């Protein structure tokens, strides 16, 4: 699949809908998809006609997170692409995105498909959606600033259970934990999210973006520091993953 086709873009008035488009692998992220989404987010950031962005997934999944085949290749040193050109570049853009960022979670959300929700301003999830952070199963540390954002959003106990156990969470649990705003039937998840986005987009963009900037700046240094710690922990664990892969 060409890199650009990994992400679909549709403008609905002042709302840009961005769809993860690798349904054959439950919208798992490889480096090409990270790059495609980063380019899409940059374009939305610079386009004054775009006042809000909605993320969703093609098919039955929101995103299964990192492409594990590619991650194993990175661990063993056999990857044909540069991982530094993917995940960290996208996260730099997402964590400081200046416009309202919403997510319509239409199905399973695993790994980055889950952690990215803590960077979204409003999240609507399908009743049947399920959520998981499989880090301890995979032998890797937390990612995407989740070691800071999840305790802050969920509280320490819920975050510890989610991060330590690799357990599945239901849509109801994710709403109760404060990661999502509400849950609705799957057939209505995108429509409900667009209702929220349209309402925001109809208001003063200068005011909305000023408020978003103030909210983001209050936590930006903490998120950046958490990411640096997570990246250092990953570098420490990577040789062990390579040994297991061999």
PLY file of the C-alpha trace (Angstrom):
ply
format ascii 1.0
element vertex 246
property float x
property float y
property float z
element edge 245
property int vertex1
property int vertex2
end_header
0.00 0.00 0.00
1.40 3.46 -0.90
2.34 5.54 2.14
-0.28 8.23 1.47
-3.09 5.65 1.32
-2.41 4.55 4.90
-4.33 7.64 6.06
-7.56 8.90 4.50
-8.57 12.57 4.76
-12.02 14.07 4.37
-12.99 17.68 5.02
-16.48 18.37 6.31
-16.77 22.15 6.40
-14.24 23.20 9.06
-13.73 19.68 10.46
-11.09 17.36 9.03
-11.76 13.64 9.47
-8.58 11.53 9.46
-9.03 7.77 9.11
-6.33 5.21 9.88
-6.46 2.94 6.83
-4.72 -0.40 7.29
-7.81 -2.44 8.16
-6.14 -5.71 7.12
-3.85 -5.36 10.19
-6.41 -3.58 12.39
-4.83 -0.22 11.52
-1.49 -1.07 13.13
1.14 1.63 12.72
4.28 1.05 10.71
6.81 3.81 10.00
5.13 4.66 6.69
1.81 5.17 8.47
3.43 7.29 11.19
4.91 9.50 8.47
1.63 9.74 6.58
-0.27 10.73 9.71
2.42 13.23 10.71
2.16 14.88 7.29
-1.63 14.97 7.60
-1.47 16.56 11.05
1.04 19.16 9.87
-1.28 20.06 7.00
-4.25 20.39 9.35
-2.19 22.51 11.72
-1.27 24.99 9.00
-4.63 25.08 7.17
-6.64 27.97 8.59
-9.88 26.49 7.24
-9.47 23.48 9.55
-10.78 24.24 13.03
-10.96 20.72 14.47
-9.62 17.26 13.62
-11.35 13.92 14.21
-9.34 10.68 14.28
-11.01 7.34 13.56
-10.23 3.93 12.09
-11.23 2.03 8.97
-13.00 -1.30 9.41
-13.67 -2.82 12.83
-10.65 -1.39 14.71
-9.50 2.05 15.79
-5.86 0.94 15.93
-3.96 -2.11 17.14
-0.97 0.14 17.92
2.57 -0.55 16.77
3.06 -3.03 13.91
4.67 -5.86 15.90
6.45 -7.37 12.90
8.22 -4.07 12.33
8.95 -3.69 16.05
10.62 -7.13 16.08
12.69 -6.08 13.09
13.84 -2.99 14.97
14.73 -5.12 17.99
16.78 -7.54 15.88
18.42 -4.81 13.80
16.92 -6.08 10.54
14.46 -3.23 9.92
14.71 -1.57 6.52
13.34 1.74 7.81
14.43 4.27 10.43
12.16 4.14 13.47
13.24 7.64 14.49
11.42 8.97 11.42
8.08 7.60 12.61
6.71 7.36 16.13
8.62 10.21 17.84
7.97 12.64 14.98
4.24 11.98 15.11
4.14 12.32 18.89
5.93 15.67 18.77
3.11 16.96 16.55
0.23 15.37 18.45
1.30 16.43 21.94
1.41 20.11 20.92
-1.34 20.12 18.28
-2.88 23.62 18.49
-6.44 22.81 17.40
-9.11 20.65 19.02
-8.30 16.98 18.46
-11.13 14.50 18.82
-11.26 10.72 18.49
-14.14 8.53 17.34
-13.04 5.14 18.65
-14.95 2.70 16.49
-13.38 -0.52 17.76
-10.37 -2.09 19.44
-7.69 0.35 20.64
-4.38 -1.21 21.68
-0.99 0.32 22.51
-0.63 3.61 20.67
-4.28 3.26 19.64
-5.02 3.67 23.35
-2.22 6.00 24.51
-2.95 8.54 21.77
-6.38 9.09 23.35
-4.73 10.81 26.31
-3.51 13.46 23.84
-7.00 14.01 22.45
-9.28 16.71 23.79
-12.54 14.83 23.40
-12.98 11.08 22.92
-16.18 9.21 22.04
-16.01 5.40 22.11
-18.23 2.70 20.68
-20.03 0.52 23.22
-18.25 -2.55 21.86
-14.76 -0.98 21.81
-12.08 -2.60 23.94
-8.82 -1.10 25.16
-5.44 -2.49 26.15
-1.87 -1.43 26.92
0.14 -4.63 26.27
3.50 -3.24 27.37
4.23 -5.74 30.13
3.22 -8.64 27.86
5.65 -7.39 25.23
8.44 -6.57 27.67
8.56 -2.86 26.84
8.02 0.31 28.92
5.17 2.77 28.69
5.07 5.06 25.65
3.75 8.39 24.38
3.92 10.07 27.77
1.41 7.59 29.19
3.50 7.10 32.34
2.50 10.69 33.18
-0.80 11.18 31.37
-2.58 8.02 32.48
-2.04 8.51 36.24
-3.06 12.15 35.80
-6.24 11.29 33.87
-7.21 8.00 35.51
-5.79 8.27 39.00
-2.87 6.19 40.24
-4.76 2.97 41.02
-6.56 2.64 37.70
-3.45 3.67 35.77
-1.30 1.14 37.64
-3.76 -1.64 36.86
-3.95 -0.63 33.20
-0.18 -0.24 32.74
1.05 -3.12 34.93
-1.37 -5.91 34.01
-1.94 -5.54 30.24
-5.61 -6.19 31.04
-8.44 -5.36 28.66
-10.73 -2.44 29.55
-14.30 -1.96 28.42
-15.75 1.21 26.94
-17.59 1.83 30.20
-14.35 1.54 32.21
-12.52 3.96 29.90
-15.31 6.53 30.25
-15.39 6.07 34.02
-11.60 6.48 34.15
-11.74 9.84 32.35
-9.97 8.82 29.13
-13.21 9.14 27.14
-16.11 11.55 27.38
-18.92 9.13 26.55
-19.82 5.86 24.86
-22.46 5.35 22.21
-23.55 2.52 19.88
-20.90 1.80 17.28
-23.10 3.00 14.42
-23.29 6.42 16.04
-19.72 6.96 17.25
-18.48 8.99 14.29
-21.69 10.97 14.02
-21.65 11.90 17.71
-17.99 12.91 17.51
-18.71 15.07 14.46
-21.55 16.77 16.36
-19.06 17.82 19.03
-16.47 18.87 16.45
-19.01 20.87 14.43
-20.18 22.69 17.54
-16.61 23.66 18.45
-15.76 24.62 14.86
-18.70 27.03 14.78
-17.23 29.05 17.66
-14.41 31.58 17.63
-11.29 29.72 16.40
-9.01 32.28 18.05
-10.68 31.75 21.41
-10.80 27.97 21.10
-7.15 27.73 20.09
-6.05 30.13 22.83
-7.77 27.94 25.43
-6.26 24.80 23.90
-2.81 26.40 24.00
-3.19 27.30 27.66
-4.33 23.80 28.55
-1.51 22.13 26.60
1.22 24.42 27.91
0.25 23.57 31.48
1.32 19.96 30.95
3.68 20.07 27.95
6.95 20.04 29.89
5.73 17.13 32.04
4.71 15.09 28.97
8.01 15.83 27.22
9.98 14.76 30.30
7.92 11.56 30.61
8.62 10.73 26.98
12.37 11.20 27.48
12.28 8.81 30.43
10.22 6.30 28.48
12.58 6.44 25.50
15.57 5.86 27.79
13.81 2.87 29.36
13.03 1.47 25.91
16.67 1.79 24.87
17.62 -0.12 28.03
15.14 -2.93 27.33
15.73 -3.17 23.58
18.81 -5.48 23.84
16.71 -7.92 25.88
14.01 -7.88 23.22
16.65 -8.52 20.56
17.95 -11.48 22.57
14.45 -12.95 22.86
13.86 -12.40 19.13
17.06 -14.28 18.35
0 1
1 2
2 3
3 4
4 5
5 6
6 7
7 8
8 9
9 10
10 11
11 12
12 13
13 14
14 15
15 16
16 17
17 18
18 19
19 20
20 21
21 22
22 23
23 24
24 25
25 26
26 27
27 28
28 29
29 30
30 31
31 32
32 33
33 34
34 35
35 36
36 37
37 38
38 39
39 40
40 41
41 42
42 43
43 44
44 45
45 46
46 47
47 48
48 49
49 50
50 51
51 52
52 53
53 54
54 55
55 56
56 57
57 58
58 59
59 60
60 61
61 62
62 63
63 64
64 65
65 66
66 67
67 68
68 69
69 70
70 71
71 72
72 73
73 74
74 75
75 76
76 77
77 78
78 79
79 80
80 81
81 82
82 83
83 84
84 85
85 86
86 87
87 88
88 89
89 90
90 91
91 92
92 93
93 94
94 95
95 96
96 97
97 98
98 99
99 100
100 101
101 102
102 103
103 104
104 105
105 106
106 107
107 108
108 109
109 110
110 111
111 112
112 113
113 114
114 115
115 116
116 117
117 118
118 119
119 120
120 121
121 122
122 123
123 124
124 125
125 126
126 127
127 128
128 129
129 130
130 131
131 132
132 133
133 134
134 135
135 136
136 137
137 138
138 139
139 140
140 141
141 142
142 143
143 144
144 145
145 146
146 147
147 148
148 149
149 150
150 151
151 152
152 153
153 154
154 155
155 156
156 157
157 158
158 159
159 160
160 161
161 162
162 163
163 164
164 165
165 166
166 167
167 168
168 169
169 170
170 171
171 172
172 173
173 174
174 175
175 176
176 177
177 178
178 179
179 180
180 181
181 182
182 183
183 184
184 185
185 186
186 187
187 188
188 189
189 190
190 191
191 192
192 193
193 194
194 195
195 196
196 197
197 198
198 199
199 200
200 201
201 202
202 203
203 204
204 205
205 206
206 207
207 208
208 209
209 210
210 211
211 212
212 213
213 214
214 215
215 216
216 217
217 218
218 219
219 220
220 221
221 222
222 223
223 224
224 225
225 226
226 227
227 228
228 229
229 230
230 231
231 232
232 233
233 234
234 235
235 236
236 237
237 238
238 239
239 240
240 241
241 242
242 243
243 244
244 245
